[in-house]
Amino acid sequence: MSDLQKQVQEAADRLVESGAERGLQVAVYQDGVQIVDVVAGVADPETGRPVTAGTPFYNFSIGKGATSAVAHVLAERGLFGYDTPVAELWPEFARHGKERVTVRHVLSHTAGVPGVPLDTTPEDACDWGKMVAALEDAELWWEPGTKMGYHAYTFGYLVGEIVRRVTGKPISQVLREDVAGPLGVADELYFGMPEQEHARLARLEDAPMDMSAWGEMPEDLPMLKAGPMTLMPNAALGNRPDYLSADIPAGGKTSARAIARMYAALLGEVDGVRLITPERLREVTAVAASGADEVFGMPSAWGLGFNIGRPGSTPEQTPTVFGVGGAGGSTAWADTATGTTFALTKNRLTNDFAAAELISGIVTSR
């Protein structure tokens, strides 16, 4: 056992023993080879089923990394360019002045359609046709490309419908055939997950939240106009069988090793599989939009489909890191400077990235 594997295992065990976490996985790849494979705790507190390296977790926004990877693989094949207008691929999207929105705007969260209708129910979110129709009817919040704001739910449907229009297939099928399958992780990395597979998933639970911060939020906060509270990420939502079966590519179901492997195949070769060229990797990971997020208010920087910067640091401090973290504290990222990819998945939903910051600190300081 390597020293790094031992250090990460000890840290993960401590997090579970302290009660801070219930069950988690950590995977690290270096230059296409997995060098850390850690599990700790239980996947299902009711049965005591332990977490294994192959246990998939429903991770809210981590799935956006896989959504983006699918888009880049298809762009690599010439099915569209980043500056292709979305309406050229999906004509109905052009309504209400959206004909100027490009694939680049969608991937960099500058498209100007960050919100779903405020009467959207969880059942609606599982209905692809209904969500696509809502996007076709959506009005712009800003002129495309002029501002940046996190498209929390709409990102997945926007990219997913672009994928469907150019391939004729749902994005879950394209993920399986063109990304997860070739990498050997088709049974650990999903958007829509077949119901017969749900028993393998970790069960989510909510960590006690300090709600005082919510009480002070102004009622006109743009975040509250971007979607209803019924779609705010929590354990009940992430454990719903319809949510787990549906294609909602703003999130995904994955093990840490599967998503870390996918990032490794964006950086370079993994067992002979490379998802994109070095030239495309450079374009994808260059800052495409940065500044104050129009929806959530925090400063952020986006490449094409990926946040720039590691959780717990600024884009300026870690400009070579790209990835997507998720509500609940799971995260996955890659570093073009070091050839390292990192993923931490967990089933206790916290309102911070404390576990990921602690363990990624061990990995990056070696």
LODREN-50708 format. One line per 5 residues: for each residue z, y, x of N, C-alpha, C. Coordinates in steps of 0.001 Angstrom, whole numbers, padded with zeros to 6 digits, always signed. Each point is the difference from the previous one (the first is absolute). Example, Ala and Ser with C-alpha at 12.3 -4.5 7.8 and 13.67 -1.06 7.14 Angstrom:
+007800/-005690/+013190/+000000/+001190/-000890/+000000/+001200/+000900 | -000720/+001050/-000350/+000060/+001190/+000820/+000730/+001090/-000770
! end
This chain:
+000000/-001202/+000861/+000000/+001202/-000861/+000000/+001242/+000889 | -000877/+000940/-000326/-000066/+001216/+000806/+001214/+000882/-000277 | +000265/+000881/+000931/+001111/+000932/-000149/-000210/+000895/-001225 | -001247/+000432/-000216/-000283/+000874/-001144/+000225/-000744/-001321 | -000487/-001229/-000077/+000217/-000823/-001203/+001501/-000110/-000298
+000787/-000254/+001058/+001460/-000164/-000148/+000651/+001302/-000491 | -000407/+001122/+000588/+000587/+001303/-000394/-000322/+000330/-001467 | -001241/-000239/-000394/-000402/+000310/-001381/+000707/-000940/-000976 | +000105/-001280/+000368/+000706/-000961/-000869/+001454/+000425/-000201 | +000642/+000387/+001092/+001415/+000415/-000103/+000146/+001233/-000886
-000907/+000954/+000147/+000058/+001219/-000826/-000231/-000324/-001471 | -000956/-000877/-000281/-000283/-000389/-001391/+001193/-000733/-000606 | +000597/-000902/+000776/+001174/-000738/-000493/+001150/+000951/-000310 | +000190/+000992/+000865/+001084/+000981/-000233/-000237/+000789/-001285 | -001248/+000384/-000255/-000321/+000762/-001208/+000342/-000809/-001253
-000283/-001298/+000046/+000296/-000859/-001156/+001508/-000227/-000118 | +000659/-000295/+001126/+001451/-000263/-000024/+000796/+001209/-000484 | -000487/+001188/+000320/+000710/+001228/-000390/-000188/+000323/-001482 | -000959/-000666/-000642/-000300/+000306/-001396/-001022/+001104/-000173 | -000447/+000591/+001119/-001007/+001067/-000097/-001325/-000564/-000515
-000306/-001242/+000384/-001232/-000652/-000442/+000330/-001374/-000571 | -000917/-000499/-000849/+000196/-001318/-000606/-000860/-001054/+000704 | -001265/+000313/+000145/-000909/-000906/+000690/-001101/+000822/+000635 | -000415/-000373/+001216/-001067/+000770/+000631/-000789/-000849/+000981 | -001184/+000503/+000326/-000877/-000594/+001014/-000422/+001106/+000954
-000155/-000356/+001268/-000567/+000929/+000978/-001067/-000752/+000784 | -001165/+000627/+000141/-001069/-000582/+000815/-000545/+001072/+000927 | -000230/-000371/+001243/-000597/+000906/+000981/-001141/-000743/+000695 | -001141/+000665/+000082/-001126/-000515/+000776/-000225/+000913/+001197 | -000395/-000615/+001110/-000360/+000753/+001195/-001361/-000500/+000470
-000983/+000900/-000006/-001346/-000362/+000444/-000509/-001260/-000696 | +000230/-000062/-001315/-000551/-001091/-000800/+000819/-001271/-000029 | +001152/-000015/+000685/+000850/-001193/+000045/+001364/+000331/-000594 | +000514/-000878/-000882/+001310/+000268/-000587/+001094/-000258/+001024 | +000861/+001009/+000203/+001076/-000130/+000992/+001395/+000060/-000635
+000089/+000423/-001264/+001270/-000032/-000733/-000266/-000593/-001374 | +000843/-000980/-000372/-000110/-000650/-001314/+001428/-000264/-000460 | +000556/+000964/-000744/+001419/-000043/-000353/+000176/-000040/-001511 | +000903/-000861/-000476/+000400/+000030/-001409/+001525/-000008/-000056 | +000535/+000579/-001073/+001449/+000007/-000198/+000287/+000093/-001492
+001079/-000623/-000430/+000467/+000175/-001374/-000726/-000839/-001041 | +000181/+000389/-001253/-000518/-000795/-001120/-001117/+000733/-000730 | -000967/-000794/-000444/-001113/+000534/-000786/+000402/+000165/-001452 | +000903/-000883/-000468/+000428/+000039/-001399/+001507/-000209/-000051 | +000746/+001087/-000275/+001466/-000101/-000004/+000519/-001003/-001029
-000719/-000174/-001108/+000493/-000900/-001063/-000010/-001447/+000447 | -001035/-000411/+000702/-000109/-001406/+000401/+000427/-000225/+001446 | +000104/+001099/+000779/+000310/-000140/+001411/-001195/-000421/+000842 | -001195/+000006/-000588/-001215/-000373/+000752/-000147/+000917/+001202 | -000084/-000555/+001206/-000058/+000858/+001185/-001377/+000645/+000179
-000021/+001114/+000716/-001269/+000604/+000408/-000605/-000892/+001085 | -001294/-000303/-000107/-000725/-000661/+001084/-001057/+000976/+000509 | -000649/-000344/+001101/-001034/+000882/+000562/-001174/+000150/-000962 | -000196/-000984/-000889/-001128/+000052/-000933/+000336/+000521/-001382 | +001245/+000456/-000217/+000387/+000531/-001313/-000709/+001323/-000264
-000807/+000108/-001064/-000575/+001311/-000312/+001036/+000888/-000713 | -000044/+001283/+000317/+000848/+001006/-000653/-000921/+000960/-000752 | +000437/+000435/-001211/-000758/+001093/-000621/+000446/+001282/+000688 | -000956/+000632/+000669/+000277/+001252/+000716/-000794/+001099/-000662 | +000652/+001050/-000423/-000713/+001017/-000749/-001183/+000535/+000807
+000159/+000974/+000824/-001203/+000622/+000585/-000536/-000669/+001249 | +000711/-000966/+000563/-000542/-000697/+001177/-001398/-000532/-000308 | -000201/-000392/-001259/-001305/-000531/-000401/-001146/+000975/+000213 | +000314/+001309/+000033/-001074/+000981/+000228/-000682/-000217/+001350 | +000738/-000533/+000967/-000607/-000297/+001291/-001096/-001052/-000134
+000249/-001008/-000834/-001001/-001039/-000239/-001164/+000551/-000826 | +000304/+000872/-000959/-001046/+000650/-000796/-000946/+000770/+000913 | +000579/+000746/+000931/-000795/+000787/+000946/-000805/-000916/+000913 | +000615/-001090/+000453/-000713/-000935/+000884/-001247/-000550/-000694 | +000126/-000356/-001287/-001158/-000490/-000754/-001103/+001069/-000014
+000383/+001252/-000270/-000991/+001088/-000044/-000721/+000135/+001342 | +000746/-000082/+001096/-000614/+000183/+001322/-000921/-001168/+000363 | +000369/-001205/-000404/-000857/-001164/+000248/-001337/+000162/-000738 | +000059/+000516/-001236/-001231/+000200/-000775/-000817/+001172/+000559 | +000690/+001046/+000472/-000712/+001123/+000639/-000697/-000493/+001271
+000684/-000885/+000719/-000571/-000600/+001216/-001319/-000713/-000316 | -000067/-000579/-001212/-001215/-000726/-000397/-001077/+000914/-000568 | +000320/+001288/-000092/-001000/+000952/-000473/-000118/+000110/-001515 | +001020/-000489/-000726/-000063/+000070/-001472/+000251/+001413/-000516 | +000648/+000824/+000801/+000163/+001433/-000291/+000437/+000665/+001289
-000087/+001331/+000039/+000522/+000772/+001124/+001225/+000764/-000470 | +000756/+000537/+000911/+001185/+000767/-000393/-000378/+001282/-000725 | -001179/+000524/+000267/-000413/+001233/-000672/-000883/-000257/-001226 | -000094/-001278/-000408/-000699/-000322/-001242/+000804/+000545/-001181 | -000627/+000764/-000920/+000718/+000407/-001210/+000387/-001232/-000824
+001238/-000010/-000474/+000467/-001132/-000807/-000921/-000208/-001203 | -000458/+001113/-000605/-000831/-000090/-001206/-001359/-000643/+000270 | -000417/-000029/+001260/-001256/-000678/+000338/+000152/-001512/-000184 | +001213/-000496/+000228/+000297/-001424/-000148/+000525/-000315/-001400 | +000594/+001012/-000626/+000736/-000177/-001272/-000314/+001244/-000844
-001154/+000022/-000665/-000484/+001235/-000652/+000966/+000607/-001011 | +000748/-000833/-000737/+000894/+000524/-001042/+001138/+000839/+000573 | +000254/-000140/+001294/+001089/+000749/+000640/-000304/+001489/+000096 | -001279/+000369/-000115/-000408/+001392/+000253/+000522/+001009/-001018 | +000536/-000479/-001141/+000449/+000925/-001051/+001007/+001042/+000503
+000038/+001137/-000674/+000987/+001072/+000271/-000083/+000507/+001440 | -001203/+000092/+000544/-000156/+000610/+001322/+000346/-000888/+001169 | +000112/-001318/-000241/+000404/-000906/+001090/-001200/-000524/+000801 | -001186/+000551/-000252/-001185/-000517/+000707/+000044/+000297/+001503 | +000862/+000923/+000430/+000079/+000339/+001426/+001013/-000861/+000768
+000744/-000818/-000710/+000994/-000854/+000677/-000732/-001084/+000805 | +000337/-000113/+001280/-000619/-001015/+000857/+000986/-001132/+000300 | -000519/-001078/+000570/+000863/-001108/+000429/+001028/+000506/+001017 | -000420/+000903/+000873/+000934/+000577/+000986/+001157/+000724/-000692 | -000305/+000757/-001050/+001064/+000690/-000747/+000984/-001005/-000589
-000515/-001092/-000549/+000874/-001019/-000588/+000916/-000588/+001073 | -000584/-000395/+001130/+000773/-000671/+001047/+001017/+000923/+000651 | -000274/+001300/+000034/+000923/+000953/+000640/+000928/+000697/-000999 | +000040/-000498/-001242/+000889/+000557/-001031/-000275/+001479/-000263 | -001268/+000395/+000147/-000382/+001389/-000287/-000944/+000095/-001207
-000150/-001107/-000749/-000990/-000042/-001097/+000350/+000926/-001159 | +001317/+000287/-000171/+000396/+000890/-001095/+000248/-000696/-001327 | +000141/-001335/+000021/+000343/-000724/-001243/+001211/-000909/+000256 | +001153/+000625/+000325/+001157/-000806/+000394/+000795/-000584/-001161 | -000319/+000395/-001233/+000861/-000381/-001117/-000619/-000980/-000979
+000863/-000847/-000573/-000410/-000814/-001151/+000567/+000669/-001252 | -000603/-000249/-001182/+000521/+000638/-001210/+001493/-000289/-000187 | +000730/+000992/-000499/+001460/-000130/-000090/+000444/-000979/-001083 | -000954/-000469/-000828/+000371/-001027/-000988/-000400/-001395/+000469 | -000378/-000121/+001281/-000385/-001304/+000543/+001213/-000933/+000012
-000169/-001197/-000540/+001071/-001005/-000002/-000250/-001004/+001126 | +001022/-000785/+000361/-000244/-001068/+000978/-001115/-000948/-000446 | -000092/-000255/-001308/-001094/-000854/-000506/-001348/+000649/+000273 | -000077/+001318/-000193/-001256/+000721/+000282/-000377/-000134/+001477 | +001004/+000098/+000877/-000267/-000059/+001440/-000625/-001332/+000393
+000238/-001033/-000810/-000563/-001335/+000259/-001399/-000156/-000598 | -000461/+000998/-000739/-001288/-000075/-000716/-001037/+000803/+000797 | -000816/-000696/+000784/-000936/+000673/+000905/-000913/+000965/-000740 | -000581/-000469/-001101/-000940/+000840/-000746/+000635/+001277/-000513 | +001236/-000108/-000445/+000704/+001171/-000542/+000291/+001023/+001103
+000398/-000487/+001175/+000327/+000923/+001095/-001265/+000657/+000564 | -001088/-000752/+000043/-001274/+000568/+000462/-000481/+001078/-000974 | +000138/-000278/-001292/-000401/+000987/-001010/+000843/+001270/+000118 | +001286/-000157/+000301/+000878/+001167/+000160/-000443/+000843/+001196 | -000445/-000648/+001076/-000481/+000738/+001165/-001316/+000706/-000295
-000861/-000625/-000803/-001268/+000633/-000376/+000261/+001265/-000815 | +001071/-000032/-000807/+000341/+001155/-000848/+000879/+001022/+000712 | +000487/-000340/+001187/+000957/+000865/+000705/-000644/+001319/+000405 | +000826/+001047/-000006/-000448/+001310/+000479/+000606/+000240/+001384 | -000715/+000766/+000803/+000445/+000263/+001370/+001258/+000864/+000027
+000920/-000347/+000887/+001168/+000849/+000256/-000347/+001089/+001001 | -000978/-000278/+000861/-000457/+000982/+000984/-001441/-000326/+000381 | -000639/+000946/+000641/-001369/-000211/+000477/+000025/-001107/+001070 | -000803/-001061/-000176/+000056/-001129/+000936/-000121/+000437/+001456 | +000892/-000514/+000828/-000046/+000288/+001431/+000786/+001220/+000429
+000492/+000796/-000960/+000686/+001242/+000378/+001508/-000171/+000136 | +000565/-001015/-000657/+001438/-000253/+000078/+000210/-001506/+000100 | +001205/-000384/+000409/+000325/-001406/+000139/+001258/-000299/-000800 | -000032/-001086/-000768/+001171/-000409/-000772/-000080/-001495/-000262 | +001112/-000675/+000162/+000030/-001463/-000082/-000468/-000487/-001372
-001048/-000799/+000006/-000541/-000599/-001231/+000692/-001357/-000197 | +001268/+000044/-000448/+000875/-001179/+000048/-000602/-001211/-000714 | -000386/+000160/-001264/-000644/-001093/-000735/-001514/+000088/+000053 | -000539/+001207/-000132/-001448/+000132/-000192/-000790/-000458/+001219 | +000586/+000077/+001191/-000688/-000444/+001211/-000548/-001419/-000164
+000854/-000882/-000512/-000395/-001403/-000123/-001140/-000215/-000974 | +000053/+000688/-001138/-001070/-000163/-000993/-001290/+000660/+000476 | +000120/+001138/+000676/-001193/+000687/+000510/-000735/-000875/+001013 | +000739/-000469/+001005/-000646/-000838/+001017/-000456/-001315/-000623 | +000839/-000552/-000863/-000334/-001284/-000621/-001259/+000053/-000843
-000201/+001104/-000706/-001202/+000111/-000833/-001232/+000263/+000863 | +000160/+000758/+001082/-001110/+000165/+000955/-000416/-001378/+000524 | +000997/-000812/+000377/-000270/-001357/+000505/-000708/-000840/-001060 | +000469/+000094/-001234/-000609/-000795/-001076/-001446/+000423/-000260 | -000259/+001312/+000070/-001352/+000499/-000265/-000984/-000451/+001079
+000459/-000079/+001255/-000959/-000342/+001072/-000108/-001505/+000249 | +001013/-000774/-000428/-000037/-001450/+000247/-000168/-000807/-001284 | +000323/+000615/-001149/-000005/-000757/-001253/+001217/-000903/-000157 | +000987/+000138/+000889/+001180/-000881/-000035/+001276/+000823/-000078 | +001057/-000554/-000613/+001297/+000695/+000054/+000513/+000050/+001439
+000766/+001032/+000302/+000458/+000200/+001376/+000854/-001159/+000502 | +000731/-000685/-000890/+000814/-001142/+000442/-000888/-001105/+000569 | -001184/-000188/-000597/-000936/-001021/+000493/-000592/+000409/+001350 | -000332/+001288/+000138/-000558/+000487/+001268/+001058/-000098/+001107 | +001254/+000337/-000322/+001088/-000138/+000979/+000072/-001443/+000489
-000060/-000935/-000942/+000116/-001421/+000351/-001189/-000471/+000841 | -001199/+000392/-000414/-001202/-000522/+000657/-000283/+000660/+001341 | +000307/+001292/+000115/-000475/+000757/+001164/+001093/+000461/+000953 | +001269/-000107/-000408/+001091/+000442/+000874/+001041/-001111/+000168 | +000695/-000341/-001068/+001098/-000966/+000104/-000496/-001397/+000356
-001120/-000426/-000618/-000537/-001339/+000262/-000386/-000207/+001453 | -000872/+000865/+000548/-000387/-000153/+001405/+001188/+000035/+000967 | +001078/+000700/-000381/+001184/+000099/+000866/+000996/-001137/-000233 | -000312/-000886/-000963/+000869/-001149/-000252/+001269/+000326/-000763 | +000005/+001134/-000726/+001220/+000392/-000739/-000292/+000207/-001491
-000992/-000717/-000522/-000385/+000194/-001404/+001124/-000375/-000971 | +000928/-000843/+000436/+001106/-000367/-000901/+001269/+000792/+000296 | -000148/+001097/+000778/+001162/+000861/+000274/-000307/+001479/-000195 | -001240/+000338/-000321/-000385/+001406/-000158/-000872/+000127/-001248 | +000528/+000646/-001019/-000655/+000076/-001305/+000081/+001407/-000587
-000945/+000299/-000890/+000226/+001026/-001024/+000472/-000762/-001241 | -000929/-000385/-000884/+000394/-000863/-001111/+000353/-001386/+000527 | +001177/-000505/-000378/+000458/-001306/+000498/+000013/-000984/-001162 | -000676/-001147/+000118/-000034/-000961/-001105/+001412/-000390/-000436 | +000172/-000131/-001315/+001350/-000221/-000536/+000662/-001245/+000585
-000802/-001035/+000274/+000603/-001238/+000531/+000586/+000198/+001392 | -000318/+001124/+000649/+000529/+000296/+001341/+001274/+000843/-000036 | +000343/+000546/-001180/+001097/+000978/-000065/+001334/-000558/+000483 | +000218/-001313/-000150/+001292/-000589/+000375/+000270/+000121/+001498 | -001064/+000242/+000788/+000171/+000146/+001451/+000507/+001378/+000390
-000129/+000966/-000889/+000331/+001389/+000322/+001495/+000207/+000182 | +000338/+000971/+000846/+001377/+000491/+000057/+000280/+000776/-001285 | +001227/-000073/-000502/+000405/+000780/-001174/+000560/+001331/+000471 | -000484/+001076/-000597/+000464/+001329/+000395/+001307/+000350/-000687 | +000801/+000821/+000658/+001205/+000561/-000625/+000133/+001445/+000459
+000633/+000810/-000821/+000187/+001414/+000340/+001308/+000192/+000753 | -000064/+000689/+001124/+001223/+000433/+000669/+000620/+001116/-000842 | +001326/+000151/+000025/+000606/+001116/-000738/-000588/+001320/+000503 | -000436/+000826/-000938/-000651/+001260/+000389/+000943/+001174/-000221 | -000106/+000956/+000891/+000709/+001263/-000201/-000886/+000868/-000897
+000353/+000080/-001277/-000864/+000701/-000959/+000245/+001509/-000012 | +000986/+000469/+000788/+000300/+001441/-000048/-001224/+000816/+000432 | -000765/-000546/+000934/-001185/+000732/+000487/-001003/+000205/-001128 | -000096/-001019/-000879/-000962/+000113/-001109/+000397/+001103/-000969 | +001302/+000173/-000158/+000459/+000996/-000965/-000384/+001426/+000384
-000230/+000238/+001275/-000295/+001362/+000459/-001499/+000304/+000030 | -000818/-000969/-000368/-001450/+000222/+000116/-000490/+000947/-001084 | -000816/+000983/+000369/-000545/+000898/-001023/-000901/-000766/-000967 | +000027/+000407/-001266/-000769/-000729/-001010/-001502/+000162/+000181 | -000425/+001035/+000736/-001444/+000212/+000168/-000512/-000645/+001289
+000813/-000908/+000597/-000437/-000671/+001217/-001308/-000751/-000267 | -001034/+000228/+000822/-001285/-000670/-000242/+000124/-001520/-000086 | +000933/-000586/+000759/+000198/-001452/-000023/+000232/-000516/-001424 | +000725/+000805/-000794/+000331/-000430/-001361/-001197/+000111/-000935 | -001044/+000713/+000438/-001215/+000096/-000812/-001030/-001046/+000425
+000279/-000698/+001117/-000975/-000941/+000547/+000119/-001390/-000617 | +001073/-000222/-000758/+000172/-001299/-000643/+001316/-000053/-000733 | +000127/-000910/-000976/+001244/-000091/-000779/+001107/-000707/+000777 | +001232/+000251/-000386/+001139/-000643/+000662/-000056/-001522/-000153 | -000663/-000487/-001056/-000083/-001455/-000210/-000814/-000699/+001083
-000768/+000764/+000784/-000773/-000597/+001094/+000628/+000268/+001361 | +001183/+000635/+000019/+000676/+000240/+001280/+000423/-001353/+000587 | -000216/-000214/+001288/+000270/-001309/+000590/+001462/-000408/-000120 | +000238/-001174/-000563/+001333/-000599/+000001/-000145/-001514/-000117 | +001124/-000696/+000095/-000052/-001465/+000029/-000545/-000576/-001308
+000409/+000574/-001133/-000459/-000542/-001277/-001526/+000046/-000086 | -000572/+001110/+000464/-001462/+000145/-000029/-000648/-001006/+000954 | +000544/-000102/+001205/-000607/-000861/+001010/+000225/-001485/-000219 | +000870/-000369/-000946/+000215/-001413/-000338/-000754/-000413/-001272 | -000681/+000940/-000656/-000705/-000323/-001253/-001162/-000959/+000270
-000084/-001110/-000748/-001106/-000938/+000206/-001378/+000640/-000193 | -000133/+000931/-000976/-001328/+000612/-000200/-000373/+000896/+001186 | +001004/+000677/+000575/-000236/+000850/+001172/-000403/-000842/+001203 | +000623/-001151/+000125/-000272/-000871/+001146/-001383/-000634/-000105 | -000456/-000252/-001221/-001309/-000636/-000204/-001138/+001008/+000045
+000300/+001272/-000270/-001055/+001010/-000160/-000461/+000557/+001341 | -001253/+000475/-000015/-000492/+000765/+001142/+000498/+001437/-000143 | +001017/+000347/+000791/+000490/+001386/+000055/+000022/+000333/+001492 | -001174/+000349/+000583/-000105/+000058/+001451/+000660/+001208/+000642 | +000856/+000715/-000761/+000890/+000987/+000618/+001174/-000724/+000644
+000159/-001291/-000325/+001032/-000836/+000598/-000583/-001372/+000257 | +000816/-000910/+000495/-000515/-001337/+000253/+001136/-000967/+000249 | -000369/-001288/+000002/+000980/-001041/+000300/-000351/-000548/+001377 | +000947/+000037/+000922/-000315/-000451/+001355/+001245/-000443/+000750 | -000212/-000902/+000945/+001024/-000286/+001008/-000168/+001005/+001135
+001049/+000155/+000790/-000095/+000923/+001142/-001071/-000477/+000980 | -000053/-001312/+000237/-000953/-000472/+001008/-001447/+000165/-000461 | -000239/-000091/-001305/-001379/+000137/-000492/-000502/+001432/+000164 | +000826/+000985/-000366/-000474/+001393/+000082/-000017/+000458/+001465 | +000932/-000488/+000815/-000027/+000347/+001432/-001249/-000588/+000658
-000395/-001178/-000426/-001213/-000643/+000520/-001243/+000792/-000403 | +000000/+000490/-001256/-001128/+000809/-000454/-000139/+001270/+000848 | +001120/+000667/+000272/-000056/+001205/+000852/-000461/-000362/+001408 | +000432/-001166/+000496/-000425/-000419/+001338/-001519/-000178/+000047 | -000588/-000455/-001121/-001454/-000202/-000044/-000757/+001303/-000237
+000708/+001067/-000351/-000613/+001333/+000004/-000032/+000555/+001430 | +001052/-000301/+000759/+000077/+000490/+001385/-000947/-000744/+000926 | -000156/-001298/-000224/-000792/-000821/+000919/-000208/-001386/-000572 | -000249/-000957/+000873/-000276/-001364/-000460/+001275/-000791/-000208 | +000024/-000767/-001088/+001077/-000959/-000259/-000674/-001346/-000242
+000166/-000910/+000926/-000657/-001319/-000105/-001474/+000130/-000358 | -000679/+000907/+000677/-001440/+000139/-000190/-000420/+000896/-001159 | +000970/+000507/-000775/-000321/+000865/-001152/+000335/+001444/+000328 | -000969/+000873/-000147/+000239/+001443/+000135/-000574/+000665/-001239 | +000784/+000828/-000683/-000425/+000542/-001295/-000945/+001191/+000134
+000239/+000875/+001004/-000842/+001195/+000160/-000258/+000258/+001482 | -001009/+000781/+000293/-000339/+000309/+001400/+000994/+001001/+000594 | +000084/+000071/+001326/+000860/+001007/+000637/-000378/+001425/-000418 | -001294/+000254/-000195/-000444/+001347/-000405/+000542/+000342/-001388 | -000082/-000964/-000910/+000512/+000257/-001354/+001515/+000159/+000024
+000665/-000803/+000813/+001461/+000124/+000118/+000377/+001420/+000409 | -000743/+000564/+000941/+000292/+001380/+000440/-000175/+000985/-001152 | -001064/-000185/-000795/-000247/+000909/-001122/+001067/-000138/-001079 | +000374/-001234/-000266/+000978/-000302/-001058/+001381/+000553/+000332 | +000354/+000004/+001301/+001359/+000364/+000399/+000124/+001442/+000485
-001109/+000754/-000032/+000073/+001433/+000299/+000558/+000736/-001221 | +000756/+001051/+000215/+000568/+000757/-001134/-001134/+000621/-000809 | -000039/-000358/-001283/-001025/+000542/-000897/+000566/+001110/-000880 | +001301/-000035/-000245/+000652/+001018/-000839/+001469/+000049/+000366 | +000551/+001214/+000077/+001425/+000110/+000311/+000553/+001279/-000606
+001323/+000041/-000097/+000667/+001173/-000571/+001047/-000435/-001006 | +000398/+000927/-000858/+000988/-000327/-001035/-000691/-000788/-001105 | +000609/-001108/-000389/-000551/-000826/-001074/+000161/+000728/-001331 | -001127/+000170/-000712/-000001/+000779/-001245/+000779/-000671/-001127 | +000191/-001316/+000100/+000660/-000736/-001086/+001477/-000207/+000300
+000296/-000424/+001235/+001385/-000357/+000338/+000704/+001026/+000879 | -000758/+000934/+000562/+000623/+001118/+000703/+000268/-000177/+001475 | +000031/-001257/+000494/+000350/-000186/+001413/-001230/+000221/+000881 | +000203/+000373/+001275/-001151/+000108/+000902/-000541/-001391/+000303 | -001311/-000142/+000026/-000555/-001298/+000383/-001396/+000170/+000561
-000486/-001076/+000620/-001347/-000005/+000569/-000658/-001322/-000341 | -001254/+000078/-000408/-000736/-001209/-000368/-001256/-000136/+000837 | -000257/-001230/+000431/-001321/-000382/+000474/-000793/-000415/-001222 | -000874/-001001/+000150/-000759/-000505/-001147/+000703/-001238/-000548 | +000895/+000250/-000942/+000723/-001086/-000647/+001339/-000337/+000623
+000348/+000633/+001096/+001248/-000301/+000693/+000751/+001279/+000337 | +001337/-000057/-000158/+000879/+001061/+000476/-000043/+000018/+001529 | +000009/+001178/+000576/+000088/+000108/+001458/+001456/+000299/+000361 | +000535/-000759/+000945/+001400/+000166/+000402/+000846/-001164/-000476 | +001008/-000331/+000767/+000887/-001114/-000341/+001118/+000485/-000914
+000464/-000830/-000946/+001136/+000409/-000836/+001181/+000427/+000873 | +000587/+001125/-000335/+001124/+000504/+000785/-000422/+000916/+001130 | -001313/+000213/+000155/-000473/+000958/+001011/-001080/+000864/-000650 | -000429/+001013/+000708/-001051/+000868/-000537/-001357/-000461/+000540 | -001098/+000405/-000662/-001327/-000333/+000530/-000203/+000531/+001423
+000638/+001125/+000307/-000130/+000570/+001345/+000712/-000877/+001042 | +001107/-000613/-000411/+000770/-000835/+000933/-000678/-001350/+000253 | -000629/-000547/-001048/-000632/-001319/+000130/-001433/+000049/-000554 | -000877/+000781/+000641/-001341/+000234/-000544/-000924/-001206/+000060 | +000395/-001032/+000772/-000867/-001178/+000123/+000389/-001110/-000970
+001013/+000274/-000830/+000466/-001003/-000972/-000632/+000275/-001358 | -000512/-001054/-000645/-000545/+000146/-001352/+000475/-001169/-000859 | +000269/+000279/-001270/+000455/-001060/-000899/+000419/+000585/-001322 | +000646/-000821/-000830/+000503/+000472/-001290/+001348/-000656/-000260 | +000997/+000833/-000267/+001302/-000496/-000421/+000053/-000035/-001516
+001006/-000686/-000534/+000073/-000126/-001456/+001348/+000388/-000553 | +000004/+000416/-001278/+001258/+000250/-000696/+000858/-001261/+000106 | +001284/+000184/+000304/+000881/-001144/+000183/+000302/-000285/+001447 | -000808/+000596/+000927/+000352/-000061/+001415/-000761/-000994/+000852 | -000958/-000736/-000583/-000852/-000861/+000827/-001085/+000849/+000649
-000542/-000474/+001129/-001049/+000778/+000660/-000866/-000900/+000869 | -001197/+000472/+000307/-000887/-000702/+000932/-000835/+001049/+000720 | -000173/-000179/+001328/-000773/+000975/+000767/-000565/-000631/+001264 | -000917/+000727/+000609/-000593/-000405/+001272/-000023/+001207/+000926 | +000018/-000275/+001297/-000035/+001070/+001007/-001199/-000232/+000914
-000973/+000899/-000080/-001220/-000164/+000799/+000287/+000145/+001495 | +001072/+000687/+000365/+000309/+000221/+001416/+000575/-001238/+000667 | +000766/-000791/-000758/+000713/-001135/+000604/-000557/-001349/-000435 | -000894/-000019/-001008/-000517/-001273/-000504/+001018/-000782/-000808 | +001057/+000696/-000450/+001080/-000644/-000758/-000207/+000200/-001497
+000281/-001030/-000793/+000107/+000198/-001452/+001362/-000514/-000454 | +000534/+000620/-001036/+001375/-000255/-000440/+000026/-000068/-001522 | +000719/-000955/-000540/+000226/-000017/-001450/+001411/-000471/-000294 | +000631/+000670/-000940/+001301/-000418/-000508/-000085/+000001/-001521 | +000261/-001166/-000588/+000013/-000120/-001461/+001399/-000416/-000419
+000441/+000497/-001159/+001355/-000311/-000439/+000086/+000065/-001521 | +001026/-000619/-000545/+000082/-000057/-001467/+001094/+000880/-000587 | +000768/+000672/+000843/+000994/+000962/-000528/-000619/+001378/+000101 | -000260/+000609/-001139/-000720/+001272/-000002/+000966/+001139/+000273 | -000174/+000618/+001170/+000838/+001135/+000392/-000835/+001274/-000085
+000661/+001153/+000034/-000756/+001260/-000080/-000216/+000590/+001387 | +000041/-000870/+001033/-000268/+000477/+001362/-000667/-001117/+000803 | -000364/+000324/+001233/-000625/-000976/+000895/+000963/-000380/+001131 | +001310/-000008/-000312/+001003/-000216/+001054/-000214/-001321/+000732 | -000260/-001073/-000733/-000178/-001314/+000644/-001243/+000007/+000885
-001088/+000546/-000534/-001254/+000042/+000762/+000147/+000869/+001246 | +000700/+001132/-000139/+000187/+000877/+001164/+000867/-000667/+001070 | +001042/-000684/-000452/+000894/-000690/+000945/-000788/-001055/+000784 | -000734/-000845/-000717/-000659/-001143/+000663/-001251/+000441/+000752 | -000742/+000959/-000539/-001168/+000465/+000752/+000452/+000721/+001271
+001201/+000574/-000028/+000557/+000630/+001204/+000226/-001021/+001102 | +000460/-001191/-000377/+000203/-001084/+000975/-001361/-000405/+000598 | -001006/-000100/-000882/-001342/-000454/+000423/-000660/+001023/+000922 | +000097/+001274/-000357/-000745/+001022/+000760/+000721/+000392/+001288 | +001272/-000337/+000133/+000723/+000413/+001207/-000046/-001079/+001077
-000663/-001122/-000289/-000008/-001101/+000997/-000797/+000410/+001230
! end
